[in-house]
Amino acid sequence: MGSERQCRWRIFISCAFHLALLLCGGKRTLAETRYAVAEEVKEGSVIGNVARDLGLDITSLSNRRFRVVSESANALFNVNQDSGNLYVLQKIDREELCQGNGACIMELKIIAENPLEIHYVVVEINDVNDHTPTFPEKEQRFEIGEQTMPGRRFQLHSARDPDTGINSIRTYTLTSNEHFDIDIRQSDEDKIPFLVLKKSLDREKRSRHTLIVTAIDGGKPPKSGTLNVSIIVLDSNDNRPIFSQEIYQIEIHENVPVGTSIFKMNATDPDEGSYGEIEYSLGKTLKKKVYELFELDKVTGVITVKGEVDYEENDVHKLDIEASDKGQPPLTGECRLIIKIKDLNDNPPEIEVTSLSNPVSENSKPGTMISLISVKDKDAAANGKVISSIISVVPFELKSSYKENIYSIVTKGFLDREHVSYYDITIQATDCGDPPLSTYKKISIQIADVNDNSPQFPENPLQIYLSENNGAGKSIFSVSATDKDIGENAAITYHLGGEMGRNDIISLLNVNSENGQITALKSFDFETLKTFQFQVVATDSGTPSLSNNVTVNVFILDQNDNAPVILYPLSSNGSAEGVEEIPRNVNAGHLVTKVRAYDADIGYNGWLLFSLQEVTDHSLFGLDRYTGQIRTLRSFTETDEAEHKLVILVKDNGNVSLSATATVIVKLVEPKEAFAASDVKSATKVEEEDNVTFYLMITLGAVSVFFLISIIVLIAMQCSKSTDYTSKYLQETNYDGTLCHSIQYRSGDKRYMLVGPRMSIGSTIVPGSHANTLVLPDRRRASEEVSVVWWCVPGML
């Protein structure tokens, strides 16, 4: 009882919902377009221009896939996408489509896509008089006793005419004779003919009568069929079996088991003996299906189920039953049994996918219709009432239309192919029977990709450390980006971009557009270019295309590719030779001269050391290995030679060190000569020193400008980076041998410092491939490592 109340409540809510849709929905969809067409018309006959009647644009019918959707494999109608005409696709037989006398109505579903629309068109099939009345048998025989009184009625075979309405059977006629007449009894929609005896028979005069019964329909012109009736005149039996009532009515459930007894017929005959014995039989004019479903025991009159009784096939059956005695001739009595079939919930709902848009674009908005489905149940009343829903967890939902059991599947949220690339939508349809029956339908939906994801680099920015003097045309690095999209939307190409001028970047580097391999077009020189920055842009092939870029910072690492250059002594012809005159009476420690040199490299590669390669007397002169100062080790004696040759070797500290030599000739003179010579030499030396000073000023100016440019570039790089990248710049000068600069900067968890040759106490030299790294303890962060890179620029004594 609770289930029945719940089902009734669901029906009430559903009816109210559909009524609201009818009141609030679109006007054009509510009205049904009706047409009428006669059966048996030729194939291709035009019924009407359905596109014009529905208000559709005829020019867009083909693009919108304008078509008739049929649930049957043998469609009767179709539409012309060029003209919009609804035409007959194949021959129509109304009697095959619609049984009975009611109107033959066919409801067509006409679909137009982009946007998806459904229209319902009703076509009424009009009957034409294409069938003649026919009798189940060509001849019917009666045996009638001569004592039979006038007015006695004998049921004739009823003719059948599949046509309906005015084209069905209208009357019966009988050939003219003196003994019989014909009478027609209207029973429901049937006309039953009876042969009526109007004059007593005399067997002795005529023992056999032959008559012709003609059934005529109401067509124009009318058609007819005939039945030959043979009457044999007999003697005796004067009482016929009688049923208690003319019409019996019973109800049975469908699917009654075969062999079940459903009713017992009972007729009485007052005659005695064989004239009172009754045999039962089914009328010979019943529909063929009745004989297949029911069986009548001729002796007991019990009616049993012989075949499968299905309410959905026919909900009522009419049986004409005859009771005959065994007299000679036998007498018969007739009655009708009406069997009404009660529906059971024996048919599950059926789900049909009328239209489906697959795949569905991932940028579809919520509410986009992707499919149209229809649900039906062959059962009646509550057993045929269906409730449908989507039971899978998907971003789709069912929307009811104004017409019952028609649903559309629409998106209820945003789709993302990169998250879920396809969905299995499971639809459940459950009727309101007791117990309820359910049907499940799975629809697989593919999600089509759109270009909604830009390429992504795994790391940004990137750092490249490249040794100078690299081979031109060789690969130095590669970048790679990924795209979550697929197909063309994920096909990535690469090209260069950056802060430097476009032409500058193109002249330095080249990137392979397919694999991101970066190739140096020239050999880099640390002394010319120490660092630069560029960008690589990754672009997908979608429409429109999306792109992203990565910043690449390139640091050129110094190599020992510059030999030391001697600044002093320098002779007038450009050779590193000089003459120094000193008095004989100088004491130990006297500064004879200072050898000045510089190296364009930095770090260890530019750290210069001085040594005596050749000397006439090792006990007289000493050379400071760091400053290049030549001093006397002791006082001169009379036995010491007056001229001494010193060859000084200047070499850097690269892995493969480079060197240069300078020659100093030291002459010992008497104090007075030295004083006089010093005046003459001083004038010459002043001029030479002026030239040296001029070159030194130019060199220092160039270094200062380059140093300032380096600071500006580093600051710009710092501002453009998102990582922890801080820089400090320190500058100090030391004129004991070379002019040195130091630069300190931080990258991530490490600090780097460019310093001169003088190292702080406690420093530790860490050998490496570049031999330019100095690790210093950091008071702020115990775990940090500070890298110090030597960068020495020309200095002089």
Beta strands, then each sheet from edge to edge (+ up, - down):
strand 1: 33-38
strand 2: 46-49
strand 3: 67-69
strand 4: 77-79
strand 5: 85-88
strand 6: 104-112
strand 7: 117-126
strand 8: 139-145
strand 9: 153-155
strand 10: 169-174
strand 11: 180-187
strand 12: 190-197
strand 13: 208-217
strand 14: 224-234
strand 15: 242-243
strand 16: 247-253
strand 17: 261-264
strand 18: 267-268
strand 19: 278-282
strand 20: 294-296
strand 21: 302-305
strand 22: 316-325
strand 23: 332-342
strand 24: 350-356
strand 25: 360-361
strand 26: 369-376
strand 27: 386-390
strand 28: 396-400
strand 29: 406-411
strand 30: 422-431
strand 31: 438-448
strand 32: 462-467
strand 33: 475-478
strand 34: 492-497
strand 35: 509-511
strand 36: 517-520
strand 37: 531-540
strand 38: 547-557
strand 39: 565-568
strand 40: 577-583
strand 41: 591-594
strand 42: 596-598
strand 43: 609-615
strand 44: 621-623
strand 45: 629-632
strand 46: 643-651
strand 47: 659-669
strand 48: 727-730
strand 49: 739-747
strand 50: 750-755
strand 51: 764-766
strand 52: 773-776
strand 53: 785-793
sheet 1: 1+ 7+ 6- 3+
sheet 2: 2+ 5- 4+
sheet 3: 8+ 14+ 13- 10+
sheet 4: 9+ 12- 11+
sheet 5: 15+ 18-
sheet 6: 16+ 23+ 22- 19+
sheet 7: 17+ 21- 20+
sheet 8: 24+ 26- 29+ 28-
sheet 9: 25+ 31+ 30- 27+
sheet 10: 32+ 38+ 37- 34+
sheet 11: 33+ 36- 35+
sheet 12: 39+ 42-
sheet 13: 40+ 47+ 46- 43+
sheet 14: 41+ 45- 44+
sheet 15: 48+ 49- 50+ 53+ 52- 51+
end
